């Protein structure tokens, strides 16, 4: 299961949003069913962040979504965002082999 989250910070809150998201990556690293959790920042708009998440299965994603630190993340981010958090779910069809 693939999840793509797009986060757009208020201009004056960009540094705080970035710091909060980076801290979240370290917390998620401990989750067994989370295969990847990668934070990106737009080169065109530094207020835009993208989280690319990969989970072993639906149960792993559900576990992640119900962790206390995920709930805290949402509460912390909401007032710092220029627009609502955008989350899309995808089914992986193909991937490049490891090099």
KEBA-960229 format. One line per 4 residues: number of its first residue (from 1); their letters; for each residue z negated, y, x of N, C-alpha, C. Coordinates in steps of 0.05 Angstrom, whole numbers, plus 5000, padded with zeros to 4 digits. Atoms other than C-alpha are relative to their C-alpha. Example, Ala and Ser with C-alpha at 12.3 -4.5 7.8 and 13.67 -1.06 7.14 Angstrom:
2
1	as	5000:4976:5018:4844:4910:5246:5000:5024:5018 ~ 5001:4976:4984:4857:4979:5273:4986:5022:4985 $
end
This chain:
99
1	xxxx	5000:4977:5017:5000:5000:5000:5000:5025:5018 ~ 4998:4975:4985:5019:5068:5026:4992:5023:4982 ~ 5008:4977:5014:4987:5133:5006:5007:5024:5017 ~ 4993:4975:4987:5013:5202:5023:4985:5023:4986 $
5	xxxx	5015:4977:5012:4966:5261:5011:5009:5026:5013 ~ 4992:4974:4990:4990:5332:5018:4978:5020:4993 ~ 5022:4981:5002:4937:5385:5029:5009:5027:5009 ~ 4992:4973:4993:4951:5460:5028:4975:5018:4999 $
9	xxxx	5024:4983:4997:4894:5504:5053:5006:5029:4992 ~ 4999:4971:5002:4881:5576:5034:5003:5010:5028 ~ 4995:4990:4973:4904:5617:5093:4974:5004:5016 ~ 5026:4994:4986:4833:5639:5111:4983:4976:5004 $
13	xxxx	5016:5024:4999:4807:5568:5104:5014:4978:5017 ~ 4984:5020:4985:4859:5532:5148:4984:4986:5021 ~ 5016:5013:4978:4812:5520:5207:4979:4981:4989 ~ 5021:5017:5011:4757:5492:5163:5012:4975:4988 $
17	xxxx	4987:5023:5011:4805:5446:5126:5008:4981:5022 ~ 4992:5017:4977:4833:5421:5192:4976:4985:5012 ~ 5025:5012:4988:4763:5408:5220:4990:4978:4981 ~ 5010:5019:5020:4742:5372:5156:5017:4975:4999 $
21	xxxx	4982:5023:5001:4803:5327:5155:4998:4984:5026 ~ 5003:5015:4975:4796:5309:5229:4975:4984:5000 ~ 5025:5015:5002:4724:5289:5217:5003:4976:4981 ~ 4996:5022:5019:4747:5245:5159:5014:4977:5013 $
25	xxxx	4985:5021:4986:4794:5206:5204:4981:4981:5014 ~ 5020:5016:4986:4735:5183:5246:4984:4982:4982 ~ 5016:5016:5019:4697:5159:5185:5017:4977:4989 ~ 4983:5020:5012:4756:5121:5156:5007:4978:5020 $
29	xxxx	4994:5019:4979:4768:5086:5222:4983:4974:4998 ~ 5018:5023:5003:4709:5040:5205:5007:4981:4977 ~ 4992:5016:5023:4742:5013:5142:5018:4977:5008 ~ 4984:5023:4992:4768:4942:5152:5028:4999:4987 $
33	xxxx	4974:5002:5014:4824:4946:5100:5018:5023:5004 ~ 4983:4977:4994:4851:5012:5124:5015:4995:5025 ~ 4983:5007:4977:4909:4997:5170:5008:5025:5016 ~ 4995:4974:4986:4926:5070:5187:4992:5023:4983 $
37	xxxx	5009:4975:5014:4901:5139:5169:5006:5022:5020 ~ 4990:4981:4981:4941:5192:5205:5003:5027:4988 ~ 4999:4972:5009:4933:5267:5198:5022:5014:5015 ~ 4978:4984:4989:4992:5313:5209:4997:5029:4990 $
41	xxxx	5000:4971:5008:5000:5389:5207:5029:5009:5001 ~ 4973:4991:5002:5064:5422:5186:5006:5020:5023 ~ 4991:4982:4980:5103:5457:5241:5011:5026:4988 ~ 4989:4977:5014:5134:5504:5190:4979:5016:4987 $
45	xxxx	5022:4986:5014:5071:5521:5151:4973:4989:5009 ~ 5025:5011:4989:5005:5513:5189:4978:4996:4980 ~ 5021:5005:5021:4966:5513:5123:5004:4973:4987 ~ 4993:5026:5012:4999:5447:5103:4993:4977:5018 $
49	xxxx	5008:5025:4986:4970:5380:5123:5010:4977:4984 ~ 4991:5024:5013:4995:5311:5108:4983:4976:5012 ~ 5013:5024:4992:4954:5247:5110:5017:4977:4992 ~ 4985:5024:5005:4993:5183:5117:4981:4977:5003 $
53	xxxx	5020:5021:5001:4950:5124:5097:5013:4973:4993 ~ 4990:5026:5005:4964:5050:5098:4977:4981:4996 ~ 5022:5018:5007:4920:4998:5065:5010:4971:4998 ~ 4993:5029:5001:4919:4922:5068:5008:4992:4971 $
57	xxxx	4995:5007:5027:4918:4919:4992:4987:5020:4981 ~ 5011:4982:5019:4897:4954:4928:4969:5001:5002 ~ 5029:5000:4997:4824:4932:4937:4991:5017:5023 ~ 5007:4984:4977:4822:4965:5005:5002:5030:4994 $
61	xxxx	4997:4972:5008:4848:5030:4976:4978:5008:4980 ~ 5022:4995:5019:4798:5026:4919:4974:5004:5014 ~ 5024:4997:4984:4742:5015:4969:4999:5027:5013 ~ 4999:4974:4986:4764:5076:5009:4994:5023:4980 $
65	xxxx	5003:4978:5020:4768:5119:4946:4972:5003:4989 ~ 5027:4999:5011:4697:5101:4926:4978:5004:5021 ~ 5020:4996:4980:4663:5114:4992:4986:5027:4996 ~ 5014:4974:5003:4610:5170:4992:5014:5022:5016 $
69	xxxx	4987:4979:4984:4647:5206:5048:5027:5010:4988 ~ 4975:4991:5014:4712:5207:5007:4992:5020:4978 ~ 5009:4981:5021:4675:5239:4949:4991:5027:5011 ~ 5008:4975:4987:4644:5290:4996:5024:5016:5009 $
73	xxxx	4975:4987:4991:4713:5305:5025:5013:5016:4977 ~ 4987:4987:5023:4742:5321:4957:4984:5025:4991 ~ 5017:4978:5007:4682:5365:4939:5002:5023:5020 ~ 4999:4980:4979:4686:5402:5005:5027:5014:5000 $
77	xxxx	4974:4989:4998:4761:5412:5004:5009:5017:4976 ~ 4990:4986:5024:4773:5434:4932:4998:5030:5001 ~ 5001:4970:5001:4748:5506:4939:5016:5012:5024 ~ 4986:4989:4976:4786:5513:5006:5030:4998:4997 $
81	xxxx	4972:5005:5003:4854:5494:4978:5015:5022:4985 ~ 4983:4981:5014:4911:5540:4957:5012:4988:4975 ~ 4990:5014:5024:4935:5488:4907:4987:4972:5000 ~ 5013:5026:5002:4910:5421:4882:5011:4979:5020 $
85	xxxx	4993:5022:4982:4911:5361:4928:5022:4983:4987 ~ 4978:5016:5011:4976:5321:4919:4998:4972:5013 ~ 5002:5028:4990:4971:5245:4925:5023:4984:4987 ~ 4979:5018:5009:5030:5197:4919:4995:4972:5011 $
89	xxxx	5003:5028:4992:5027:5121:4922:5028:4988:5004 ~ 4974:5012:4994:5084:5081:4953:4997:4970:5007 ~ 4998:5028:4991:5104:5008:4964:5017:5000:5025 ~ 4985:5002:4975:5126:4993:5035:5022:4980:4996 $
93	xxxx	4977:5018:5003:5195:4962:5037:5009:4989:5027 ~ 4992:5009:4973:5211:4958:5112:4987:5018:5021 ~ 5011:4984:4978:5183:4980:5178:5012:4991:5027 ~ 4991:5006:4973:5204:4984:5250:4980:4981:5014 $
97	xxx	5017:5019:4986:5177:4928:5294:4986:5015:5023 ~ 5014:4988:4978:5124:4946:5346:5016:4998:5026 ~ 4986:5000:4974:5152:4965:5413:4981:4994:5022 $
end
